[in-house]
Amino acid sequence: MSYVGFMVNELGLEVKHYICMRCKRRFSWNEMLYLPGIRCPYCGQRIIAKTRPLVAKRVKAI
């Protein structure tokens, strides 16, 4: 199961992706670990956002 922004790794866990606001490239948390702090690994920009799935999460009302 994979859709925009989310993929499932070999352990069955979701891998969340981020997008840089300057260069618009997508990357995972593991790619951000190469630089100190939270920065885009490609351009160094500090403004990043989590990508969201296309399908809204439904929660049952009580």
mmCIF file of the N, C-alpha and C atoms, coordinates in Angstrom:
data_MODEL
# 
_entry.id   MODEL 
# 
loop_
_atom_site.group_PDB 
_atom_site.id 
_atom_site.type_symbol 
_atom_site.label_atom_id 
_atom_site.label_alt_id 
_atom_site.label_comp_id 
_atom_site.label_asym_id 
_atom_site.label_entity_id 
_atom_site.label_seq_id 
_atom_site.pdbx_PDB_ins_code 
_atom_site.Cartn_x 
_atom_site.Cartn_y 
_atom_site.Cartn_z 
_atom_site.occupancy 
_atom_site.B_iso_or_equiv 
_atom_site.pdbx_formal_charge 
_atom_site.auth_seq_id 
_atom_site.auth_comp_id 
_atom_site.auth_asym_id 
_atom_site.auth_atom_id 
_atom_site.pdbx_PDB_model_num 
ATOM 1   N N  . MET A 1 1  ? 0.840   -1.178 0.000  1.00 0.00 ? 1  MET A N  1 
ATOM 2   C CA . MET A 1 1  ? 0.000   0.000  0.000  1.00 0.00 ? 1  MET A CA 1 
ATOM 3   C C  . MET A 1 1  ? 0.883   1.238  0.000  1.00 0.00 ? 1  MET A C  1 
ATOM 4   N N  . SER A 1 2  ? 0.792   2.019  -1.032 1.00 0.00 ? 2  SER A N  1 
ATOM 5   C CA . SER A 1 2  ? 1.533   3.272  -1.047 1.00 0.00 ? 2  SER A CA 1 
ATOM 6   C C  . SER A 1 2  ? 0.728   4.302  -1.814 1.00 0.00 ? 2  SER A C  1 
ATOM 7   N N  . TYR A 1 3  ? 0.719   5.501  -1.318 1.00 0.00 ? 3  TYR A N  1 
ATOM 8   C CA . TYR A 1 3  ? 0.094   6.613  -1.994 1.00 0.00 ? 3  TYR A CA 1 
ATOM 9   C C  . TYR A 1 3  ? 0.919   7.838  -1.701 1.00 0.00 ? 3  TYR A C  1 
ATOM 10  N N  . VAL A 1 4  ? 0.518   8.985  -2.167 1.00 0.00 ? 4  VAL A N  1 
ATOM 11  C CA . VAL A 1 4  ? 1.349   10.194 -2.092 1.00 0.00 ? 4  VAL A CA 1 
ATOM 12  C C  . VAL A 1 4  ? 1.811   10.454 -0.671 1.00 0.00 ? 4  VAL A C  1 
ATOM 13  N N  . GLY A 1 5  ? 3.136   10.477 -0.468 1.00 0.00 ? 5  GLY A N  1 
ATOM 14  C CA . GLY A 1 5  ? 3.693   10.844 0.817  1.00 0.00 ? 5  GLY A CA 1 
ATOM 15  C C  . GLY A 1 5  ? 3.936   9.706  1.777  1.00 0.00 ? 5  GLY A C  1 
ATOM 16  N N  . PHE A 1 6  ? 3.266   8.581  1.617  1.00 0.00 ? 6  PHE A N  1 
ATOM 17  C CA . PHE A 1 6  ? 3.416   7.496  2.567  1.00 0.00 ? 6  PHE A CA 1 
ATOM 18  C C  . PHE A 1 6  ? 3.753   6.214  1.831  1.00 0.00 ? 6  PHE A C  1 
ATOM 19  N N  . MET A 1 7  ? 4.695   5.481  2.375  1.00 0.00 ? 7  MET A N  1 
ATOM 20  C CA . MET A 1 7  ? 5.045   4.177  1.841  1.00 0.00 ? 7  MET A CA 1 
ATOM 21  C C  . MET A 1 7  ? 5.213   3.236  3.019  1.00 0.00 ? 7  MET A C  1 
ATOM 22  N N  . VAL A 1 8  ? 5.121   1.955  2.768  1.00 0.00 ? 8  VAL A N  1 
ATOM 23  C CA . VAL A 1 8  ? 5.289   0.962  3.813  1.00 0.00 ? 8  VAL A CA 1 
ATOM 24  C C  . VAL A 1 8  ? 6.617   0.261  3.588  1.00 0.00 ? 8  VAL A C  1 
ATOM 25  N N  . ASN A 1 9  ? 7.447   0.209  4.639  1.00 0.00 ? 9  ASN A N  1 
ATOM 26  C CA . ASN A 1 9  ? 8.742   -0.443 4.498  1.00 0.00 ? 9  ASN A CA 1 
ATOM 27  C C  . ASN A 1 9  ? 8.606   -1.946 4.712  1.00 0.00 ? 9  ASN A C  1 
ATOM 28  N N  . GLU A 1 10 ? 9.727   -2.641 4.705  1.00 0.00 ? 10 GLU A N  1 
ATOM 29  C CA . GLU A 1 10 ? 9.706   -4.105 4.807  1.00 0.00 ? 10 GLU A CA 1 
ATOM 30  C C  . GLU A 1 10 ? 9.189   -4.612 6.144  1.00 0.00 ? 10 GLU A C  1 
ATOM 31  N N  . LEU A 1 11 ? 9.192   -3.768 7.174  1.00 0.00 ? 11 LEU A N  1 
ATOM 32  C CA . LEU A 1 11 ? 8.670   -4.165 8.482  1.00 0.00 ? 11 LEU A CA 1 
ATOM 33  C C  . LEU A 1 11 ? 7.182   -3.887 8.633  1.00 0.00 ? 11 LEU A C  1 
ATOM 34  N N  . GLY A 1 12 ? 6.582   -3.299 7.610  1.00 0.00 ? 12 GLY A N  1 
ATOM 35  C CA . GLY A 1 12 ? 5.163   -2.985 7.663  1.00 0.00 ? 12 GLY A CA 1 
ATOM 36  C C  . GLY A 1 12 ? 4.866   -1.650 8.322  1.00 0.00 ? 12 GLY A C  1 
ATOM 37  N N  . LEU A 1 13 ? 5.905   -0.841 8.565  1.00 0.00 ? 13 LEU A N  1 
ATOM 38  C CA . LEU A 1 13 ? 5.714   0.463  9.189  1.00 0.00 ? 13 LEU A CA 1 
ATOM 39  C C  . LEU A 1 13 ? 5.642   1.547  8.118  1.00 0.00 ? 13 LEU A C  1 
ATOM 40  N N  . GLU A 1 14 ? 4.826   2.564  8.366  1.00 0.00 ? 14 GLU A N  1 
ATOM 41  C CA . GLU A 1 14 ? 4.733   3.665  7.418  1.00 0.00 ? 14 GLU A CA 1 
ATOM 42  C C  . GLU A 1 14 ? 5.988   4.521  7.472  1.00 0.00 ? 14 GLU A C  1 
ATOM 43  N N  . VAL A 1 15 ? 6.500   4.873  6.310  1.00 0.00 ? 15 VAL A N  1 
ATOM 44  C CA . VAL A 1 15 ? 7.640   5.775  6.210  1.00 0.00 ? 15 VAL A CA 1 
ATOM 45  C C  . VAL A 1 15 ? 7.075   7.114  5.758  1.00 0.00 ? 15 VAL A C  1 
ATOM 46  N N  . LYS A 1 16 ? 7.167   8.131  6.612  1.00 0.00 ? 16 LYS A N  1 
ATOM 47  C CA . LYS A 1 16 ? 6.605   9.432  6.280  1.00 0.00 ? 16 LYS A CA 1 
ATOM 48  C C  . LYS A 1 16 ? 7.622   10.246 5.502  1.00 0.00 ? 16 LYS A C  1 
ATOM 49  N N  . HIS A 1 17 ? 7.117   10.961 4.540  1.00 0.00 ? 17 HIS A N  1 
ATOM 50  C CA . HIS A 1 17 ? 7.971   11.787 3.710  1.00 0.00 ? 17 HIS A CA 1 
ATOM 51  C C  . HIS A 1 17 ? 7.703   13.252 3.971  1.00 0.00 ? 17 HIS A C  1 
ATOM 52  N N  . TYR A 1 18 ? 8.712   14.050 3.691  1.00 0.00 ? 18 TYR A N  1 
ATOM 53  C CA . TYR A 1 18 ? 8.652   15.491 3.868  1.00 0.00 ? 18 TYR A CA 1 
ATOM 54  C C  . TYR A 1 18 ? 8.937   16.146 2.535  1.00 0.00 ? 18 TYR A C  1 
ATOM 55  N N  . ILE A 1 19 ? 8.515   17.403 2.385  1.00 0.00 ? 19 ILE A N  1 
ATOM 56  C CA . ILE A 1 19 ? 8.764   18.148 1.154  1.00 0.00 ? 19 ILE A CA 1 
ATOM 57  C C  . ILE A 1 19 ? 9.383   19.493 1.517  1.00 0.00 ? 19 ILE A C  1 
ATOM 58  N N  . CYS A 1 20 ? 10.381  19.879 0.760  1.00 0.00 ? 20 CYS A N  1 
ATOM 59  C CA . CYS A 1 20 ? 11.063  21.151 0.975  1.00 0.00 ? 20 CYS A CA 1 
ATOM 60  C C  . CYS A 1 20 ? 10.244  22.261 0.321  1.00 0.00 ? 20 CYS A C  1 
ATOM 61  N N  . MET A 1 21 ? 10.105  23.379 0.996  1.00 0.00 ? 21 MET A N  1 
ATOM 62  C CA . MET A 1 21 ? 9.330   24.489 0.454  1.00 0.00 ? 21 MET A CA 1 
ATOM 63  C C  . MET A 1 21 ? 10.101  25.280 -0.597 1.00 0.00 ? 21 MET A C  1 
ATOM 64  N N  . ARG A 1 22 ? 11.423  25.164 -0.638 1.00 0.00 ? 22 ARG A N  1 
ATOM 65  C CA . ARG A 1 22 ? 12.213  25.891 -1.640 1.00 0.00 ? 22 ARG A CA 1 
ATOM 66  C C  . ARG A 1 22 ? 12.385  25.065 -2.914 1.00 0.00 ? 22 ARG A C  1 
ATOM 67  N N  . CYS A 1 23 ? 12.952  23.868 -2.802 1.00 0.00 ? 23 CYS A N  1 
ATOM 68  C CA . CYS A 1 23 ? 13.266  23.086 -4.009 1.00 0.00 ? 23 CYS A CA 1 
ATOM 69  C C  . CYS A 1 23 ? 12.186  22.064 -4.367 1.00 0.00 ? 23 CYS A C  1 
ATOM 70  N N  . LYS A 1 24 ? 11.173  21.891 -3.509 1.00 0.00 ? 24 LYS A N  1 
ATOM 71  C CA . LYS A 1 24 ? 10.016  21.003 -3.759 1.00 0.00 ? 24 LYS A CA 1 
ATOM 72  C C  . LYS A 1 24 ? 10.392  19.530 -3.900 1.00 0.00 ? 24 LYS A C  1 
ATOM 73  N N  . ARG A 1 25 ? 11.538  19.131 -3.354 1.00 0.00 ? 25 ARG A N  1 
ATOM 74  C CA . ARG A 1 25 ? 11.934  17.721 -3.401 1.00 0.00 ? 25 ARG A CA 1 
ATOM 75  C C  . ARG A 1 25 ? 11.371  16.988 -2.204 1.00 0.00 ? 25 ARG A C  1 
ATOM 76  N N  . ARG A 1 26 ? 11.067  15.708 -2.395 1.00 0.00 ? 26 ARG A N  1 
ATOM 77  C CA . ARG A 1 26 ? 10.549  14.859 -1.317 1.00 0.00 ? 26 ARG A CA 1 
ATOM 78  C C  . ARG A 1 26 ? 11.679  14.014 -0.753 1.00 0.00 ? 26 ARG A C  1 
ATOM 79  N N  . PHE A 1 27 ? 11.657  13.819 0.573  1.00 0.00 ? 27 PHE A N  1 
ATOM 80  C CA . PHE A 1 27 ? 12.691  13.022 1.220  1.00 0.00 ? 27 PHE A CA 1 
ATOM 81  C C  . PHE A 1 27 ? 12.134  12.461 2.517  1.00 0.00 ? 27 PHE A C  1 
ATOM 82  N N  . SER A 1 28 ? 12.803  11.444 3.047  1.00 0.00 ? 28 SER A N  1 
ATOM 83  C CA . SER A 1 28 ? 12.363  10.800 4.283  1.00 0.00 ? 28 SER A CA 1 
ATOM 84  C C  . SER A 1 28 ? 13.154  11.351 5.469  1.00 0.00 ? 28 SER A C  1 
ATOM 85  N N  . TRP A 1 29 ? 12.742  10.947 6.647  1.00 0.00 ? 29 TRP A N  1 
ATOM 86  C CA . TRP A 1 29 ? 13.425  11.383 7.872  1.00 0.00 ? 29 TRP A CA 1 
ATOM 87  C C  . TRP A 1 29 ? 14.878  10.916 7.874  1.00 0.00 ? 29 TRP A C  1 
ATOM 88  N N  . ASN A 1 30 ? 15.131  9.713  7.385  1.00 0.00 ? 30 ASN A N  1 
ATOM 89  C CA . ASN A 1 30 ? 16.491  9.171  7.358  1.00 0.00 ? 30 ASN A CA 1 
ATOM 90  C C  . ASN A 1 30 ? 17.427  10.022 6.515  1.00 0.00 ? 30 ASN A C  1 
ATOM 91  N N  . GLU A 1 31 ? 16.918  10.623 5.463  1.00 0.00 ? 31 GLU A N  1 
ATOM 92  C CA . GLU A 1 31 ? 17.757  11.484 4.626  1.00 0.00 ? 31 GLU A CA 1 
ATOM 93  C C  . GLU A 1 31 ? 18.098  12.789 5.339  1.00 0.00 ? 31 GLU A C  1 
ATOM 94  N N  . MET A 1 32 ? 17.260  13.245 6.254  1.00 0.00 ? 32 MET A N  1 
ATOM 95  C CA . MET A 1 32 ? 17.529  14.483 6.988  1.00 0.00 ? 32 MET A CA 1 
ATOM 96  C C  . MET A 1 32 ? 18.604  14.308 8.051  1.00 0.00 ? 32 MET A C  1 
ATOM 97  N N  . LEU A 1 33 ? 18.913  13.083 8.430  1.00 0.00 ? 33 LEU A N  1 
ATOM 98  C CA . LEU A 1 33 ? 19.878  12.831 9.494  1.00 0.00 ? 33 LEU A CA 1 
ATOM 99  C C  . LEU A 1 33 ? 21.312  13.167 9.100  1.00 0.00 ? 33 LEU A C  1 
ATOM 100 N N  . TYR A 1 34 ? 21.568  13.382 7.802  1.00 0.00 ? 34 TYR A N  1 
ATOM 101 C CA . TYR A 1 34 ? 22.925  13.676 7.354  1.00 0.00 ? 34 TYR A CA 1 
ATOM 102 C C  . TYR A 1 34 ? 23.373  15.078 7.745  1.00 0.00 ? 34 TYR A C  1 
ATOM 103 N N  . LEU A 1 35 ? 22.436  15.998 7.939  1.00 0.00 ? 35 LEU A N  1 
ATOM 104 C CA . LEU A 1 35 ? 22.765  17.380 8.307  1.00 0.00 ? 35 LEU A CA 1 
ATOM 105 C C  . LEU A 1 35 ? 22.364  17.644 9.751  1.00 0.00 ? 35 LEU A C  1 
ATOM 106 N N  . PRO A 1 36 ? 23.054  18.521 10.439 1.00 0.00 ? 36 PRO A N  1 
ATOM 107 C CA . PRO A 1 36 ? 22.634  18.863 11.799 1.00 0.00 ? 36 PRO A CA 1 
ATOM 108 C C  . PRO A 1 36 ? 21.347  19.677 11.762 1.00 0.00 ? 36 PRO A C  1 
ATOM 109 N N  . GLY A 1 37 ? 20.451  19.392 12.683 1.00 0.00 ? 37 GLY A N  1 
ATOM 110 C CA . GLY A 1 37 ? 19.175  20.096 12.723 1.00 0.00 ? 37 GLY A CA 1 
ATOM 111 C C  . GLY A 1 37 ? 18.209  19.534 11.691 1.00 0.00 ? 37 GLY A C  1 
ATOM 112 N N  . ILE A 1 38 ? 17.100  20.222 11.532 1.00 0.00 ? 38 ILE A N  1 
ATOM 113 C CA . ILE A 1 38 ? 16.091  19.793 10.560 1.00 0.00 ? 38 ILE A CA 1 
ATOM 114 C C  . ILE A 1 38 ? 16.233  20.678 9.335  1.00 0.00 ? 38 ILE A C  1 
ATOM 115 N N  . ARG A 1 39 ? 16.812  20.112 8.291  1.00 0.00 ? 39 ARG A N  1 
ATOM 116 C CA . ARG A 1 39 ? 17.067  20.833 7.045  1.00 0.00 ? 39 ARG A CA 1 
ATOM 117 C C  . ARG A 1 39 ? 16.836  19.920 5.855  1.00 0.00 ? 39 ARG A C  1 
ATOM 118 N N  . CYS A 1 40 ? 16.577  20.534 4.715  1.00 0.00 ? 40 CYS A N  1 
ATOM 119 C CA . CYS A 1 40 ? 16.474  19.783 3.466  1.00 0.00 ? 40 CYS A CA 1 
ATOM 120 C C  . CYS A 1 40 ? 17.867  19.264 3.117  1.00 0.00 ? 40 CYS A C  1 
ATOM 121 N N  . PRO A 1 41 ? 18.011  17.964 2.831  1.00 0.00 ? 41 PRO A N  1 
ATOM 122 C CA . PRO A 1 41 ? 19.334  17.427 2.505  1.00 0.00 ? 41 PRO A CA 1 
ATOM 123 C C  . PRO A 1 41 ? 19.845  17.881 1.139  1.00 0.00 ? 41 PRO A C  1 
ATOM 124 N N  . TYR A 1 42 ? 19.008  18.484 0.317  1.00 0.00 ? 42 TYR A N  1 
ATOM 125 C CA . TYR A 1 42 ? 19.411  18.890 -1.023 1.00 0.00 ? 42 TYR A CA 1 
ATOM 126 C C  . TYR A 1 42 ? 19.814  20.357 -1.101 1.00 0.00 ? 42 TYR A C  1 
ATOM 127 N N  . CYS A 1 43 ? 19.009  21.262 -0.481 1.00 0.00 ? 43 CYS A N  1 
ATOM 128 C CA . CYS A 1 43 ? 19.313  22.691 -0.611 1.00 0.00 ? 43 CYS A CA 1 
ATOM 129 C C  . CYS A 1 43 ? 19.617  23.362 0.729  1.00 0.00 ? 43 CYS A C  1 
ATOM 130 N N  . GLY A 1 44 ? 19.363  22.696 1.862  1.00 0.00 ? 44 GLY A N  1 
ATOM 131 C CA . GLY A 1 44 ? 19.674  23.260 3.170  1.00 0.00 ? 44 GLY A CA 1 
ATOM 132 C C  . GLY A 1 44 ? 18.578  24.128 3.761  1.00 0.00 ? 44 GLY A C  1 
ATOM 133 N N  . GLN A 1 45 ? 17.458  24.265 3.073  1.00 0.00 ? 45 GLN A N  1 
ATOM 134 C CA . GLN A 1 45 ? 16.344  25.076 3.566  1.00 0.00 ? 45 GLN A CA 1 
ATOM 135 C C  . GLN A 1 45 ? 15.789  24.493 4.863  1.00 0.00 ? 45 GLN A C  1 
ATOM 136 N N  . ARG A 1 46 ? 15.402  25.356 5.800  1.00 0.00 ? 46 ARG A N  1 
ATOM 137 C CA . ARG A 1 46 ? 14.886  24.900 7.088  1.00 0.00 ? 46 ARG A CA 1 
ATOM 138 C C  . ARG A 1 46 ? 13.369  24.826 7.140  1.00 0.00 ? 46 ARG A C  1 
ATOM 139 N N  . ILE A 1 47 ? 12.689  25.256 6.093  1.00 0.00 ? 47 ILE A N  1 
ATOM 140 C CA . ILE A 1 47 ? 11.225  25.202 6.070  1.00 0.00 ? 47 ILE A CA 1 
ATOM 141 C C  . ILE A 1 47 ? 10.814  23.972 5.281  1.00 0.00 ? 47 ILE A C  1 
ATOM 142 N N  . ILE A 1 48 ? 10.309  22.966 6.008  1.00 0.00 ? 48 ILE A N  1 
ATOM 143 C CA . ILE A 1 48 ? 9.855   21.720 5.381  1.00 0.00 ? 48 ILE A CA 1 
ATOM 144 C C  . ILE A 1 48 ? 8.457   21.415 5.896  1.00 0.00 ? 48 ILE A C  1 
ATOM 145 N N  . ALA A 1 49 ? 7.749   20.554 5.190  1.00 0.00 ? 49 ALA A N  1 
ATOM 146 C CA . ALA A 1 49 ? 6.396   20.171 5.575  1.00 0.00 ? 49 ALA A CA 1 
ATOM 147 C C  . ALA A 1 49 ? 6.229   18.671 5.377  1.00 0.00 ? 49 ALA A C  1 
ATOM 148 N N  . LYS A 1 50 ? 5.362   18.072 6.197  1.00 0.00 ? 50 LYS A N  1 
ATOM 149 C CA . LYS A 1 50 ? 5.032   16.666 5.999  1.00 0.00 ? 50 LYS A CA 1 
ATOM 150 C C  . LYS A 1 50 ? 4.041   16.561 4.855  1.00 0.00 ? 50 LYS A C  1 
ATOM 151 N N  . THR A 1 51 ? 4.204   15.529 4.034  1.00 0.00 ? 51 THR A N  1 
ATOM 152 C CA . THR A 1 51 ? 3.218   15.288 2.989  1.00 0.00 ? 51 THR A CA 1 
ATOM 153 C C  . THR A 1 51 ? 2.023   14.585 3.610  1.00 0.00 ? 51 THR A C  1 
ATOM 154 N N  . ARG A 1 52 ? 0.864   14.830 3.058  1.00 0.00 ? 52 ARG A N  1 
ATOM 155 C CA . ARG A 1 52 ? -0.360  14.240 3.588  1.00 0.00 ? 52 ARG A CA 1 
ATOM 156 C C  . ARG A 1 52 ? -0.921  13.239 2.586  1.00 0.00 ? 52 ARG A C  1 
ATOM 157 N N  . PRO A 1 53 ? -1.623  12.220 3.089  1.00 0.00 ? 53 PRO A N  1 
ATOM 158 C CA . PRO A 1 53 ? -2.229  11.252 2.171  1.00 0.00 ? 53 PRO A CA 1 
ATOM 159 C C  . PRO A 1 53 ? -3.406  11.881 1.430  1.00 0.00 ? 53 PRO A C  1 
ATOM 160 N N  . LEU A 1 54 ? -3.773  11.311 0.277  1.00 0.00 ? 54 LEU A N  1 
ATOM 161 C CA . LEU A 1 54 ? -4.907  11.803 -0.487 1.00 0.00 ? 54 LEU A CA 1 
ATOM 162 C C  . LEU A 1 54 ? -6.227  11.450 0.183  1.00 0.00 ? 54 LEU A C  1 
ATOM 163 N N  . VAL A 1 55 ? -6.243  10.373 0.952  1.00 0.00 ? 55 VAL A N  1 
ATOM 164 C CA . VAL A 1 55 ? -7.462  9.896  1.587  1.00 0.00 ? 55 VAL A CA 1 
ATOM 165 C C  . VAL A 1 55 ? -7.495  10.387 3.033  1.00 0.00 ? 55 VAL A C  1 
ATOM 166 N N  . ALA A 1 56 ? -8.619  10.979 3.424  1.00 0.00 ? 56 ALA A N  1 
ATOM 167 C CA . ALA A 1 56 ? -8.761  11.466 4.802  1.00 0.00 ? 56 ALA A CA 1 
ATOM 168 C C  . ALA A 1 56 ? -8.951  10.281 5.739  1.00 0.00 ? 56 ALA A C  1 
ATOM 169 N N  . LYS A 1 57 ? -8.409  10.387 6.933  1.00 0.00 ? 57 LYS A N  1 
ATOM 170 C CA . LYS A 1 57 ? -8.539  9.347  7.941  1.00 0.00 ? 57 LYS A CA 1 
ATOM 171 C C  . LYS A 1 57 ? -9.896  9.471  8.611  1.00 0.00 ? 57 LYS A C  1 
ATOM 172 N N  . ARG A 1 58 ? -10.635 8.379  8.668  1.00 0.00 ? 58 ARG A N  1 
ATOM 173 C CA . ARG A 1 58 ? -11.961 8.384  9.282  1.00 0.00 ? 58 ARG A CA 1 
ATOM 174 C C  . ARG A 1 58 ? -11.884 7.819  10.685 1.00 0.00 ? 58 ARG A C  1 
ATOM 175 N N  . VAL A 1 59 ? -12.540 8.526  11.613 1.00 0.00 ? 59 VAL A N  1 
ATOM 176 C CA . VAL A 1 59 ? -12.581 8.101  12.997 1.00 0.00 ? 59 VAL A CA 1 
ATOM 177 C C  . VAL A 1 59 ? -14.029 7.928  13.383 1.00 0.00 ? 59 VAL A C  1 
ATOM 178 N N  . LYS A 1 60 ? -14.353 6.792  13.993 1.00 0.00 ? 60 LYS A N  1 
ATOM 179 C CA . LYS A 1 60 ? -15.733 6.514  14.376 1.00 0.00 ? 60 LYS A CA 1 
ATOM 180 C C  . LYS A 1 60 ? -16.124 7.387  15.577 1.00 0.00 ? 60 LYS A C  1 
ATOM 181 N N  . ALA A 1 61 ? -17.292 8.020  15.469 1.00 0.00 ? 61 ALA A N  1 
ATOM 182 C CA . ALA A 1 61 ? -17.780 8.873  16.556 1.00 0.00 ? 61 ALA A CA 1 
ATOM 183 C C  . ALA A 1 61 ? -18.298 8.012  17.697 1.00 0.00 ? 61 ALA A C  1 
ATOM 184 N N  . ILE A 1 62 ? -18.206 8.553  18.878 1.00 0.00 ? 62 ILE A N  1 
ATOM 185 C CA . ILE A 1 62 ? -18.670 7.806  20.064 1.00 0.00 ? 62 ILE A CA 1 
ATOM 186 C C  . ILE A 1 62 ? -20.131 8.098  20.304 1.00 0.00 ? 62 ILE A C  1 
# 
